[in-house]
Each structure stands twice: as structure tokens, then as C-alpha cells.
Amino acid sequence: MLEALALVHGVPGVPVVSGATEGFRLRARLAIRGRLGAPKIGMFQLGTHRVVHIPNCVIHHPLINRAADVVRRSLVDAGVSVYSEATHQGFARYLQVVVERGSQTAQVVLVGNCPDPDPLARCLDLIRDRLGGELHSLWFNSNCERSNVILGRDFHQWCGADAVTERFGGPAVHYPPGAFGQNNLEIAARIVQHVGEQVPEGARVAEFYAGVGAIGLSVLPKVAAIRMNEVSPQSLQGLRLGLASLDTADRAKVEVISGSAGETCAAAMGADVVIADPPRKGLDAPLLAYLREQAPQRFVYVSCGLESLVADTARLVDGGRLRLAGLIAFNLMPFTGHVETVARFERSSRD
């Protein structure tokens, strides 16, 4: 599909960037199912809610496997019941583990089918004690909804730091437990680097779907100003933590605009470069229309959905003000049919 897209728009070739295929996954969300005294922690079998126990997953960082094993034993020893979709009963529902590269410690979130952590308190204490120096922080998350959503809105900090901290060639980036983050940071860092290379020195930048600021904060040292848009409360919290650690001069360059990308598309006004990293469904329709009609000098589109990228590209170039000038694929999710694509659009010389 990418080669066909390149051919239609006269883009010469689509390079593919790949990395490690073992131990690369630094973030995992795992289901907890089974029965009292014999929990399973792993992934749903395709098309079912039957959990496949994966104690020695080779694509996980070893600390994820270690943390999952500690959680499993702690659930057994604390006598915690396991969630069942059929009855909507049982407390232990999901596990999220995020490895912080700098400290090689794990941020652990135990998701419970209960409004407060009391039914899981003994288990949480066991996890804290057993992980010891390998624990970055420990959290309880309440999710009592009868749905497939993994994380609920409410987080209770049991112990440890507020957020995992990472760097992508710029200021520190902070990930609270509910914020979106990539699991393959080796390739994510190369995406951030590539996007940064598309931003000229002294440019005015607008970034949509900015998350916790992995891209925006990485380009901050070279830009004149940047507007960063995000809608998720947890990601906005991470972005605030990142901004709080900046010096006065860099902080003055940043304007945060909260809300959906479609509602805040005017943030692109006056920008030399617009960056967008939307979810799989692609660009919000009002933002796409704005970019098509008010074309910036350059638009850098980071896409995790190939079908939406192809459809959005057709709409973006339809008005003749933008043209597709570059494509590069990143093998962010080895062993799957997905790639992350960075597309570079330029304002047409005819405009």
C-alpha cells in the first residue's frame, strides 16, 4: 500500500527502519483471568476472552515478565479473586507494566473491578515488597465498567514516583500511568529524530495529538515557538510535568492548547511546520479541512493507520495546495501487519 501510494504521488521509494526483535517491548497491558488461586496473566486468544498465559514472552523486556510473575504470585498469596466477564465478578482485572529505561525499574498498575484499592491492599503490599529496588512506582486503577476498556479514570498512587521519565534528544518527557506511550522506544526514538529533522531551525510549529510531548519537547531547542494540542487528561498531566522542568526561556516558547484537534485546528495559524500524530482513525475532519485550505509550508504526518493515511492523503492533496513529498516506514510493531509511517507534505509551488 505504501509503495502504491508513493508511486501515485511520485515519491521515490519507501525506506523501512527496523530494530530489535526480542526484548524490545517496554510497555505491556496484560489481562488477568483464570480462577482463584490459579490466575493467568497474558493476552487474549484471537477473537476470544480466553487468556493465554505468557510468563516468558520473548518480545517483552525481562522486567515485564518478572513483574507479571511477582503480581501473579502475590494475587495467589493474598487470595485475590480474578475477574470474569460472564459474571462481572472478581477483583483482579488487568495489569500494566512500563519499564523506565534510565533506571531499569517498572511502573506497575493493577486494575481492579472495585471502586477503591481495599480488596487489593494486601496484594499491592506484597508486590511492593517483592519487587523492591526493581519497582519504579505502584498504582491501583479502578475500572468497574462492563466493557473492553482496560484502564479506568481513577488512579491511586500506592508508592513511588509520579511518572516514568524518558528522553528523546531533548528535555525529559514524563509518562503518568494513564498516558499513552509507545512500547518500542528504540524505534519510537528514531521516529522522533526523523520528525525533528523535518523542522527547520527557528521554525514556528504547531503539533496536534501531542500526547506527553515526546515529539514537541524534542524539537523545542531548535524552534522559535510551538503550540501543542492534546485532549487526554493523563497526557496533559505528563505534558505539564515536562514543562515544569524547563528553564524559563524554553518554557516561554510553548503554548499548550487542550481540547480535540478538530476543535482547536486554528492553533495551526501562522505555523511554518504542522505536526500531527493522530490515533488509528486518522486526522479529525475539521483539522484535515483546515490544512487542505490553509496549507502550511510543511506538514509532517505520523500515522499508525495505513488505511487512514491513504484516505487522508487523497483529501489533503485534493485542493492542490499540498503535495506528498516523502514517505518512510518504521517497523514499530514487529511480527504484526502494522507499521508506523511518517509522511511529509509540502505546500505546492502553484499555491
Helices and strands as residue ranges (DSSP letters): H 2-8, E 16-17, E 27-35, E 38-44, E 51-53, H 62-78, E 92-100, E 105-112, G 118-120, H 121-131, G 132-134, E 135-142, E 154-160, E 164-166, E 173-175, H 185-197, E 204-208, H 214-219, G 220-222, E 225-230, H 233-244, H 248-251, E 254-258, G 265-268, E 273-276, H 285-293, E 298-303, H 306-318, E 322-330, E 340-347
